[in-house]
């Protein structure tokens, strides 16, 4: 039985998740989509799409998509959908979980790795976060949940860009990149977005392409180049924040790069310790590693305390060997991570 790819759709209250979802459900894309609304009762999918009996948990739509509302256990809902699919009662080839606007996507993502039954039916494809261009700056300032939703994303979609100036959009994008440099940013216009921007993104695949926004690295180098720190400098290099920006987000990203190989035993021990100590604050992390004596790349990624590694492709002869890692988390001590990783190099 093929695993069903699953997309977690998140974003702060009013960002436009439901508008996007409604659009996806209406499009003639040929997918049969199951939707789980993981909600607290106040955000329901449009009634014009769903004719819902109050006592019915799973609803089939006219285009073959199905929708169910979960107020309890997500694992049970995923299991119920899988059972109905196996029994031929429901047919779907993709799953979308729409979280409530105040949700932390972390526990939802972990569900796909922690439960064997879920892992035997579904594969987490990507976390997509819809960001309200009009209100995001304020939401990111005031709500850690909004920062978490950005930090977890494999893809960011900006809504309501027509309500703000292009300068405001640019400022927002550069802030989003500081929080999460590995997630590409697209735009969504009243829910209109190509289906390829939503499905089959393989954001959670262990692959040996580590997408880090090159501007993020350039911006950071630029910052250090033009800013000489004196003894009273309170500029925190670990957070890659900028003097012209007054937003010190608790959730931020930093990158480790090296052109020397890692000692496998040292790195295993160090990463194990990191996850034990900082796991709850480590939202997402991913790396492509050069291990001493190995002719193949090693790929690793994790969510909180759950970390996985895999053997990647062979190092091409014309590619310079090296390691690249990105960590996204809440108040992580970047210097501690970077110094520790340097000590694991051969």
C-alpha positions in Angstrom: 0.0 0.0 0.0 1.5 3.4 -1.0 1.9 5.9 1.8 -0.4 8.9 1.5 1.5 12.2 1.5 0.3 14.6 4.1 0.5 18.4 4.2 0.1 20.4 7.4 -1.5 23.7 6.7 -0.9 26.3 9.4 -0.8 30.0 9.9 -2.1 32.6 12.4 -5.7 33.4 12.9 -7.2 35.1 9.8 -4.1 34.5 7.6 -6.2 32.8 4.9 -5.7 29.1 5.5 -9.3 28.2 4.9 -9.5 30.4 1.8 -6.5 28.6 0.4 -7.9 25.2 1.4 -11.3 25.9 -0.2 -9.5 26.9 -3.4 -7.5 23.7 -3.4 -10.6 21.6 -2.9 -12.4 23.3 -5.7 -9.6 23.1 -8.3 -10.0 20.5 -11.0 -6.5 19.1 -10.3 -7.5 15.4 -10.3 -6.4 14.8 -6.7 -8.7 13.2 -4.2 -7.9 15.0 -1.0 -8.8 14.1 2.6 -8.9 17.1 4.9 -8.7 17.0 8.7 -9.7 20.1 10.5 -7.8 20.1 13.8 -9.8 22.8 15.5 -11.5 24.2 18.5 -14.8 24.7 17.0 -14.7 28.4 15.8 -13.1 27.9 12.4 -15.1 25.7 10.1 -14.7 25.0 6.4 -17.2 27.0 4.4 -20.7 25.8 4.7 -21.2 26.3 0.9 -18.7 23.5 0.3 -19.8 21.2 3.1 -23.4 20.2 3.8 -22.6 18.8 7.2 -24.8 16.8 9.5 -24.1 18.0 13.1 -23.5 14.4 14.2 -21.3 13.3 11.3 -17.6 13.4 11.6 -16.5 12.5 8.1 -18.1 14.3 5.2 -17.7 13.5 1.5 -17.7 16.3 -1.0 -19.1 16.4 -4.5 -15.7 16.3 -6.1 -14.6 13.1 -4.2 -12.7 15.0 -1.5 -13.5 14.1 2.1 -13.4 16.2 5.3 -13.4 15.4 8.9 -13.3 17.6 12.0 -11.2 16.5 14.9 -11.8 17.9 18.3 -10.0 15.0 20.0 -7.1 12.8 19.1 -5.4 13.3 15.8 -4.0 9.8 15.8 -7.5 8.3 16.1 -8.7 10.4 13.2 -5.8 9.5 11.0 -6.4 5.8 11.8 -10.1 6.0 11.1 -9.5 7.6 7.6 -6.8 4.9 6.8 -9.2 2.1 7.8 -11.9 3.5 5.6 -9.4 3.9 2.7 -8.1 0.3 3.2 -11.7 -1.0 3.2 -12.5 0.8 0.0 -15.1 3.0 1.7 -13.1 6.2 1.0 -10.7 7.1 -1.8 -8.0 9.8 -1.3 -4.5 10.2 -2.5 -3.4 13.2 -0.4 -4.1 14.4 3.2 -4.3 18.0 4.4 -4.4 18.8 8.1 -5.5 22.4 8.7 -4.5 23.5 12.2 -6.2 26.1 14.3 -4.7 29.6 14.0 -3.2 29.3 17.5 -1.6 25.9 17.0 2.0 25.0 17.4 2.6 22.7 14.3 5.3 20.8 16.2 3.2 18.1 17.9 1.2 17.6 14.7 4.4 17.0 12.7 5.7 14.6 15.4 2.5 12.5 15.2 3.8 11.2 11.8 7.0 9.8 13.4 5.9 8.8 16.9 3.0 6.5 16.0 3.8 3.3 14.1 0.2 2.9 12.8 0.3 6.5 11.4 3.8 6.0 9.9 2.6 2.8 8.1 -0.1 4.7 6.2 1.1 8.3 5.8 4.2 10.2 4.9 4.6 13.8 6.0 5.3 15.8 2.9 5.5 19.4 4.1 4.4 22.1 6.6 3.0 25.1 4.7 2.4 28.3 6.7 0.2 31.1 5.4 1.4 34.5 6.5 -0.9 37.5 6.6 1.2 40.3 5.0 -1.0 43.0 6.6 -0.8 41.9 10.2 2.2 39.5 10.4 4.7 42.0 11.8 2.5 42.7 14.8 1.6 39.0 15.2 5.3 38.0 15.1 6.0 40.7 17.8 3.2 39.6 20.1 2.7 35.9 19.6 5.3 33.1 19.9 2.9 30.8 18.1 3.2 33.0 15.0 7.0 32.7 15.1 6.8 28.9 15.6 4.5 28.5 12.6 7.1 30.3 10.5 10.0 28.4 12.0 8.4 25.0 11.2 7.5 25.8 7.6 8.9 24.1 4.6 7.1 26.7 2.5 5.8 30.2 3.4 2.8 31.7 1.4 2.2 35.4 1.8 -1.5 36.4 1.7 -3.0 40.0 1.5 0.1 41.5 -0.2 -2.3 43.8 -2.1 -3.0 45.5 1.2 0.6 46.6 1.9 3.3 48.4 0.0 6.1 46.5 -1.7 8.6 47.9 0.8 6.5 46.4 3.7 6.4 43.1 1.8 10.3 43.2 1.4 10.7 44.0 5.1 8.4 41.2 6.1 10.2 38.7 3.8 13.6 39.6 5.2 12.3 39.0 8.8 10.8 35.7 7.8 14.1 34.7 6.2 15.9 35.4 9.5 13.5 33.2 11.4 13.6 30.4 8.7 16.1 30.7 5.9 15.3 27.2 4.5 11.7 27.9 3.5 11.0 29.5 0.1 8.5 32.3 0.2 5.6 32.5 -2.3 2.5 34.6 -2.6 -1.1 33.5 -2.5 -3.8 35.8 -3.9 -7.3 35.1 -2.4 -6.4 31.5 -2.1 -5.1 31.2 -5.7 -1.9 29.3 -5.9 -0.5 26.6 -8.3 -1.2 23.1 -6.9 2.5 22.4 -7.3 3.2 25.1 -4.6 1.1 23.1 -2.1 1.6 19.3 -2.8 4.6 17.1 -3.3 7.1 19.6 -1.9 9.0 16.8 -0.2 10.0 19.2 2.6 10.3 16.4 5.1 12.2 14.0 2.8 15.7 13.2 3.9 17.3 14.3 0.7 20.7 15.7 0.1 19.5 19.1 -1.1 19.7 21.5 1.8 17.9 24.7 0.7 19.2 27.6 2.7 18.3 31.1 1.4 21.6 32.4 0.0 20.6 36.0 0.9 20.4 34.9 4.5 24.1 34.0 4.5 25.1 37.0 2.4 23.0 39.3 4.7 24.7 37.9 7.8 28.2 38.3 6.3 27.3 41.8 5.3 26.2 42.6 8.8 29.5 41.5 10.3 31.5 43.2 7.7 30.0 46.6 8.4 29.7 46.3 12.1 32.7 46.4 14.4 31.8 45.3 17.8 33.2 47.2 20.8 33.2 45.9 24.3 29.8 47.4 25.0 28.2 45.9 21.9 24.9 44.2 22.7 24.5 42.9 19.2 23.8 39.1 19.3 25.5 37.6 16.4 23.8 34.2 17.1 20.5 35.7 16.2 21.6 37.4 12.9 19.5 40.4 13.9 20.0 43.7 12.3 20.4 47.2 13.7 17.9 48.7 11.4 15.3 46.2 12.7 13.7 46.5 16.1 12.4 42.9 16.1 14.3 40.5 18.2 12.3 37.3 17.5 12.8 34.6 20.1 12.7 32.1 17.3 15.5 32.4 14.8 17.9 30.4 12.6 21.6 30.0 12.3 23.7 28.0 9.9 26.9 25.9 10.4 29.2 25.3 7.5 32.6 23.6 7.3 34.9 22.2 4.6 36.4 19.7 7.0 34.9 16.2 7.7 33.2 15.2 10.9 34.4 12.5 13.2 31.3 10.2 13.3 31.5 9.1 17.0 32.1 12.7 18.3 29.3 14.1 16.2 26.8 11.3 17.2 27.6 12.0 20.9 27.4 15.8 20.5 24.1 15.8 18.6 22.6 13.3 21.1 23.5 15.7 23.9 22.1 18.7 22.1 18.8 17.0 21.5 18.5 16.0 25.2 19.3 19.4 26.5 17.7 21.7 23.9 15.2 19.4 22.1 12.0 21.2 23.2 13.5 24.5 21.9 14.8 23.0 18.6 11.9 23.4 16.2 13.5 22.2 12.9 17.0 21.3 12.0 18.5 19.7 8.9 21.9 19.0 7.5 24.0 17.5 4.8 27.2 16.2 6.3 30.6 15.1 5.2 31.7 12.3 7.4 35.4 11.2 7.7 36.1 8.2 5.4 32.7 8.2 3.8 32.2 8.5 0.0 28.5 9.3 0.5 26.7 12.3 1.9 24.9 11.8 5.2 21.6 13.6 5.6 19.9 14.3 8.9 16.9 16.3 10.1 14.7 16.5 13.1 11.8 18.0 14.9 12.3 18.7 18.6 13.8 15.5 20.2 13.1 13.3 17.1 16.1 13.1 14.8 16.6 10.9 11.8 19.6 10.2 9.6 20.0 8.6 6.2 22.8 7.9 3.7 22.5 10.2 0.7 24.0 10.3 -2.8 27.7 9.7 -3.5 29.8 12.9 -3.5 30.3 13.9 -7.1 33.9 14.3 -8.1 33.4 17.9 -9.2 31.6 18.9 -6.0 33.6 20.4 -3.1 33.0 18.3 0.0 31.7 20.0 3.1 28.9 20.1 5.7 26.0 22.5 5.9 23.5 22.5 8.8 20.6 24.8 9.7 19.0 25.0 13.1 15.8 26.9 13.8 14.7 27.2 17.4 13.7 29.3 20.4 16.6 31.2 22.1 19.1 28.6 21.1 22.7 29.4 22.1 24.2 29.5 18.6 27.8 29.9 19.8 27.5 26.8 22.0 26.2 24.8 19.0 28.8 26.1 16.6 31.8 25.7 19.0 30.6 22.1 19.8 30.2 21.2 16.1 33.7 22.6 15.4 35.1 20.2 18.1 33.5 17.3 16.3 35.5 18.0 13.1 38.5 15.8 12.2 
